[in-house]
Amino acid sequence: LKTAAFPLHVWLTEVMEAPTPVSALLHAGIINSGGVLLIALAPLVQASTGAMAALVMIGGLTALFGAAVMLTQSAVKTALAWSTVAQMGFMLLALGSGVIGGDTAAAGNAYSSAMFYMVSYVLTTLAAFGIIMLLARQGFESEEITDLAGLNQRSPLYAGVMAIGLFSMAGIPPMVGF
């Protein structure tokens, strides 16, 4: 099972250099593998506080590392790939939050929170990649983040959808990623 969780994340940014539709498909696969990972880990987290502690540690490292590296990127798809690494960390943190002091009573709520976060991330990623593909279809390739400068003047609707998606990925209130 390939996932975008630390330390198994290094392959992700390399495959994002593919054409945009392929990158979007790979993102969908990564998110699906995240869902499979959440489903597979849920019983383990409920059964073991040690597994929960490891999951929280891996999730925290994944979120911090992915977010820190994402902030240094200039290519749109590479930044989205590193954002996916960070988002996988947040999903693991949500799942790991279900065991508190050895009590697994909140594990069901943590699992549903992680699944909600995954679904909301799918929607925001769909918005970002959808706008990139729509722009490419109109002959406007947006390889670098600076290529998106002036998007609001060219297409306010595309700029608004892209902003909502990116603000949600960043966790800006009141967006779904918050």
C-alpha positions in Angstrom: 0.0 0.0 0.0 1.6 3.2 -1.1 0.7 6.2 0.9 1.8 9.8 1.3 2.6 9.4 5.0 6.1 10.1 6.3 8.6 8.5 5.7 7.0 6.8 2.6 6.1 10.1 0.9 9.2 10.7 -1.2 7.8 9.1 -4.4 4.8 11.4 -4.5 6.4 14.6 -5.7 8.3 12.8 -8.5 5.1 11.4 -10.1 3.4 14.8 -10.1 5.5 16.0 -13.0 3.1 14.0 -15.2 0.5 15.9 -17.4 -2.2 17.5 -15.3 -5.0 14.8 -15.9 -2.5 12.1 -14.9 -1.5 14.0 -11.8 -5.2 14.5 -10.9 -5.7 10.7 -11.3 -2.7 10.0 -9.1 -4.0 12.3 -6.5 -7.3 10.5 -6.5 -5.4 7.2 -6.1 -3.3 8.6 -3.2 -6.4 9.8 -1.4 -8.1 6.4 -1.9 -5.0 4.7 -0.5 -5.4 7.1 2.5 -8.9 5.9 2.9 -7.8 2.3 2.8 -5.1 3.1 5.3 -7.7 4.7 7.6 -10.0 1.7 7.4 -7.1 -0.7 8.0 -5.7 1.2 11.0 -9.0 1.9 12.7 -9.3 -1.4 14.6 -5.6 -1.3 15.5 -6.0 2.2 17.0 -9.0 1.1 19.0 -7.1 -1.9 20.4 -3.7 -0.4 21.3 -2.6 2.9 22.9 0.9 2.2 21.6 -0.4 2.0 18.0 -2.3 5.3 18.6 0.9 7.0 19.9 2.8 5.8 16.9 0.0 6.9 14.6 -0.1 10.4 16.2 3.7 10.7 15.9 3.7 9.6 12.2 0.8 11.9 11.5 2.4 14.9 13.2 5.7 14.4 11.4 3.9 14.0 8.1 1.8 17.1 8.6 4.7 19.3 9.7 7.1 18.0 7.0 4.6 18.2 4.2 3.4 21.7 5.1 7.0 23.0 5.6 8.2 21.7 2.2 5.0 22.8 0.5 5.6 26.4 1.5 8.9 26.4 -0.4 7.5 25.2 -3.7 6.9 27.3 -6.8 5.4 24.7 -9.1 1.6 24.3 -8.7 1.4 20.5 -9.0 4.5 20.0 -6.7 2.9 22.3 -4.1 -0.3 20.3 -4.3 1.6 17.1 -3.9 3.3 18.3 -0.8 -0.1 19.6 0.4 -1.3 16.0 0.0 1.5 14.8 2.2 0.5 17.3 4.9 -3.2 16.4 4.5 -2.4 12.7 5.0 -0.7 13.7 8.3 -3.9 15.6 9.4 -6.0 12.5 8.6 -3.7 10.3 10.6 -3.8 12.8 13.5 -7.6 12.8 13.4 -7.7 9.0 13.5 -5.1 8.9 16.3 -7.1 11.3 18.4 -9.6 8.6 19.2 -7.7 7.0 22.1 -7.5 9.3 25.1 -5.6 8.0 28.1 -6.1 4.4 27.1 -9.9 4.9 26.7 -11.1 4.0 23.2 -14.6 5.3 23.6 -14.0 8.2 21.2 -12.4 6.0 18.5 -15.6 5.9 16.4 -15.8 9.7 16.4 -12.1 10.0 15.5 -12.6 7.6 12.6 -15.6 9.5 11.3 -13.7 12.8 11.6 -10.8 11.4 9.6 -13.2 10.1 6.9 -15.0 13.5 6.8 -11.6 15.2 6.4 -10.7 12.9 3.6 -13.9 13.6 1.7 -13.5 17.3 2.2 -9.9 17.1 0.9 -11.1 15.2 -2.2 -13.5 18.0 -2.9 -10.9 20.8 -2.5 -8.4 18.9 -4.6 -11.0 18.3 -7.2 -11.6 22.1 -7.3 -7.9 22.9 -7.6 -7.1 20.3 -10.3 -10.3 21.0 -12.1 -9.4 24.7 -12.5 -5.9 23.8 -13.6 -7.3 21.5 -16.3 -9.9 24.0 -17.4 -7.2 26.7 -17.8 -5.1 24.2 -19.8 -8.0 23.5 -22.0 -8.2 27.2 -22.8 -4.5 27.2 -23.7 -3.3 28.7 -20.4 -0.8 26.4 -18.8 -0.3 27.1 -15.2 2.9 25.2 -14.3 4.2 27.8 -11.8 2.2 29.5 -9.0 3.2 32.8 -10.5 1.4 31.8 -13.7 -1.9 32.2 -11.8 -1.2 35.9 -11.2 -4.0 37.9 -12.7 -6.4 35.0 -12.9 -9.1 37.1 -11.2 -9.0 39.6 -14.2 -9.1 36.8 -16.8 -11.7 34.6 -15.1 -13.2 35.7 -11.7 -15.2 32.4 -11.5 -12.1 30.3 -11.9 -10.2 32.5 -9.5 -13.0 32.2 -6.9 -13.2 28.4 -7.1 -9.4 28.1 -6.9 -9.3 30.4 -3.9 -12.0 28.5 -2.1 -10.2 25.2 -2.7 -6.8 26.5 -1.6 -8.2 28.3 1.4 -9.9 25.1 2.4 -6.7 23.1 2.0 -4.9 25.7 4.2 -7.6 25.4 6.9 -8.7 29.0 6.7 -12.1 29.5 8.5 -14.9 29.1 7.6 -13.9 26.7 4.8 -14.4 23.0 5.0 -10.7 22.3 5.8 -10.9 24.2 9.0 
